[in-house]
Amino acid sequence: MKLVSSSVEPIQEAVDTSAAVLNDIKSVSDTWGLLLQKIKLFSELVDSISEVHPYAKMAWSILSAAHKARPLYVIKVIDLKFSQTILAQVDRDNHIVHLVEVMDDVYSFVKEAEPIKRIESHGRIIALMAQQTTECAYFIRDYAMNKSFWERALKNSLMSDIDGKIKQYEDKFNELKMSFHDRAILQTGITVSRIFCDVESLTVDFDLSDMPYANGARFDPDRGCLPGTRGKIIEEISQWINNSDSDAVPRIFFLSGVAGYGKSAIAHAVARQFDGIGRLGSSYCFDRADQTNRRPSNLLSTIALDIADLDHHWKKSLCNVVKGNRSLRTTLSATEQFKNFILEPAKALTTVGPILIVIDALDESAEKRSRKVLLEVLARMAASIPNNFRILITARPERDIVKAFSDNKYVFCKHLDNIDKYSNDRDISLFIETTLSGIPGLELTWPNKSWCRMLLTASDGLFQWASTACRAIKGGEGGLRPAELLTRFCSLTHGLDGLYSEVLSQSFDTNNIMVMSRFKAVMGRVLVAKEPLSVSTHSELCCGVYDAELVVLITQSMGSLLSGVNQVDVPVRALHASFFDFLTDENRSKSYYVDPAPQSLGLTLSTFRIMTKQLRFNICDLKTSYLRNSDVPDLAANINTAIPPHLSYSCRFWSDHLVSTAYNTEIINELHNFFHNRLLYWLEVLSLTKHVNIASSMLQGVLKWHQNNNGAITTFAKDAIKFVSVFGFPISQSAPHIYLSALPFTPKTSWVAKHYLPLFPKTLHLKTGKADDWPAIVGILEGHMGLVSAATFSQDGKRIVSGSYDKTIRVWDAETGDVVVGPLEGHTDLVRSVAFSQDGKRIVSGSNDQTICIWDAETGDIVGSLDGHM
């Protein structure tokens, strides 16, 4: 080794110390080996405990990889300034060695402490011990597998809290050991290595609440696989997540399979497992019945916000990217979201070990055309994200999804059809036996568990078939004994469709006109609802259209097909998307076919009647008008009390149901009452619930529905649109200012002013200076950095697209003036012209760069470019 002459003595000291540590590390190899043996024994011991075994097995696998790593301690040319760093690294390696010894001591203690008896009484502590071991394994593996000692030293000199993190691990293991010994209840969770600096110094007070977020899209632990089932595929996915060969491992695991194979159960089980050790960055479960909330444009922003809750550096970086740029924070562009919400914050990520993102039921995200750009972004995401990210995606093998992920070295594709039949049958058999083993009549009728084999054969390899059949048998539906139901189910053909028809036939006689009418009315309401609603909300929404008790009567007999039917406040959902597919396909469901369209009339009438009955002035009894909505104490609690779910739903979705309904005199009467008596109270609710941005489009729905009838309703609706357009911002900030600011300054000729001002004699009244009519300039839109060269409205008047000399395109909300899409970047010279397509879904732009670009009007993603002009 050749050293720089001027630094021989200090460096030689570091080298000598390093050599001593190398000998120590060799000696600790035996300790490490003993620890691995004990963890392996521990893993075998807890094999039957589903809460513990996966983590013990993972810990052994990860630590084995670290043990085999054999870091290379190669000293090249060293500068004097690194000597202190080297000495610090030597000391740090000693701490790692000590951590391994502490872990070995804990497992020695467990091994000698009557483990079987203790495991039964200390399940929580044992589970935490296994989880903590897995977390430490990630840390040690990543530490040990940095191949260069000196590169590691330099890197760690910038991460000052490594020693503190090692000490936290040691303290946590000692705490677990004491809890195990004293049979104490541990109140804290595991210690997770996320950041290597003082997190208290990273104060981030910037509000990210206006970024799109899909509430309720998280995984459901109750939807995961039954313990002991799907073990082979879950183990394969776990090994992929934990694979330390970061550069060679695909970032995305795409799991596909036809309806009923159990893809979602696997996704939820994996999410639950890695959430238990703090390794779940985000989970997003699409749901065809909840596309209003769980839409593709919410995916990447939800993932970004979830990871921000886990990693302070990520959050700080995200804030720096979007701060002061509301249009970026609220963008729906998948491309913009990926660039700004994922890639930029990822550069600051400090989490050690894998970060898992689970995206379930991608095929339910949207129709093919609407998910095209998202698929392209996800495929690109695989090549760009940090190498410790893992993304598990499940979907039916629909052509566009399979095409997006095929032939991509960063994506591993696996189809559930490729799982061997023996393993699949074993899992289904275990599920059936576990679920129905408590029913003695089955074993008496078919001894030696032949009843289990009968159901297994009938399932034809479909987990969903077995799950639905078992729920029906266990629930004793239709007044039949379990053995009688099993006999019927096992004689069926046509797979899931046959089973669905048979289960429905137990409760709904197709020859009974009254019963079938009730079934179709209630299920039609469930299908046509714009978001999943609870039984109690569905009952309230009956509102005289039909007996509210029918909702309970119909849904409670469908517990094997729907969730939420036995809890009045839980949204009713199909236990599997294939059931709603079945109901809405007449060729498959025959007599049980449900046409959702007729129910739009009933729901439209219900929403108006609920608003008529429950909307009122100052609905939340606000004490003062001096505060913004955001500053009102306990406003959220007041909203929950004063604006129940059925009223909130009515205020947000009456227009959606209206436009799906044929012209009807009953609705005309309801609209007349709404505009003359409830308009301002409706705006109160939208203000308080942060939905003022949808008011104009909902009123536009009235014009669309009433377009061939130019009467008072049309005139009032047009005036209300202007009212919202002019005063939308103050209304969104403070509900009282509907009456204190907006109404008094409404022009004299306004229908809103002429009708509502006399109803509020105590509000402000202008004696002079009041405008006669709405201003010709409704608003001034600012944002372009150059001359605006082109602008035009969309066909429905809801949006404006503009092009500029700054080479960008922006899409604006015509009501609020907010930028809703953009700036769209792609042209290399000034933009000369812009236009919306007839359906409003595309934007075309022409530029001095001699190109024409076609953009997705919702997401802002470029979908095509035409070259050729000279």
Buried (B, 14 or more C-beta within 10 A) or exposed (E): EEBEEEBEEBBEEBBEBBEEBBEEBEEBEEBBEBBBBBBBBBBEBBEEBBBBBBBBBBBBBBBBBBBEBEBEBEBEEBEEEBBEBBBBBBEBBBBBBBBBBBBBBBBEEBBEEEBEEBBEEBBEBBBBBBBBBBBBBBBBBBBBBBEBBBEBBEBBBEBEBBBEBBBBBBEBBEBBBEBBBEEEEBEEEBBBBBBBBEBEEEEBEEEBEEBBBBEEBBBBEEBBBBBBBBBBBBBBBBEBBBBBEBEEBBBBBBBBBBBBBBBBBBBBBBBBBBBBBBBBBBBBBBBBBBBBBBBBBBBBBBBBBBBBEBBBBBBBBBBBBBBEEEBBBBBBBBBBBBBBBBBBBBEBBBBBBBBBBBBBBBBBBBEEEBBBBBBBBBBBBBEBBBEBBBBBBBBBBBEEBBEBBEEBEBBBBBBBEEBEEEBBBBBBBBBBBBBBEEBEEBBEBBEEBEBBBBBBEBBEBBBBBBBBBBBBBBBBBBEBBBBBBBBBBBEBEEBBBBBBBBBBBBBBBBEEEEBBEBBBBBBBBBBBBBBBBBBBBBBBBBBEBBEBEBBBBBBEBBBBBBBBBEEBEBBBBBBBBBBBBBBBEEEBBEBBBBEBEBBBBBBBBBBBBBBBEBBEEBBBEBEEEEBEBEEBEEBEEBBEEBBBBBBBBBBBBBBBBBBBBEEBEEBBEBBBBBBBBBBBBBBBBBBBBEBBBBBBBBBBBBBEBBEEEEEEBBEBBBBBBBBBBBBBBBBBBBBBBBBBBBBBBBBEEBBBBEBBBEEBEEBEEEEEEEEEEBEEEEBEBEBBEEEBBBBBEBEBBBBBBBBBBBBBBBBBBBBBBBBBBBBBBBBEEBBBBBBBEEEBBBBBBBBBBBBBBBBBBBBBBBBEEEEEEE
